[in-house]
Amino acid sequence: GNTTQQMIDRFTPSVLNYHPGGVVILGGINDVSGLAGATTAAAIAGRLATMADTAIAAGIQVVMCSILPLGVARTPTAAQVQMILDTNGFIKSYVGSHAGVRYADYFTRMVGPDGLLPSDLSLDGLHPNAKGYSIMLPITENAITPPQPSLPGCTVTEPVAGSNRSPVWKHETRSPWIEHPSGPSWHFAPPASTTVTQ
């Protein structure tokens, strides 16, 4: 999976080159896990903020996501658990200080009483399973498009086979592509290891 620095390195080809109306930024857990060596919560959040700043400068709407907790299968240390909490705090502060940036708080809905990711939401303590994603889906939808009675004029199309277009997070239609005449199209750019990327 990608670290936040690797996400920065591919941000232009994976996001900017598609000229999306919005981007959902979810990353940091691989940094916490030590895949890029020693780091800090401030450094992780700083790299996530770099991507958000880049998107904002390009006129792209941004949704920042909290890092999910690690599960017992990953045997997280107390320092890793605290780093996740601290990074999420930095992310939330960034969102609060940038008008128009939205926040998808997965952590609060997916953390168990022990501070870890419950085993019924992930088989490996890192990647969500179907139940985990079913919790994340409405949180993501609400961050992208605040709840409203309907989406008049909304049409749904699938990506063309063999195209370079990447799928966005599934909407209530459960189809990976949503185009709305009066609103932006959204591009979902999570770490490459997640199941929603091509």
Beta strands, then each sheet from edge to edge (+ up, - down):
strand 1: 22-25
strand 2: 61-65
strand 3: 102-104
strand 4: 155-156
strand 5: 178-179
strand 6: 186-189
sheet 1: 3+ 2+ 1+ 6+
sheet 2: 4+ 5-
end
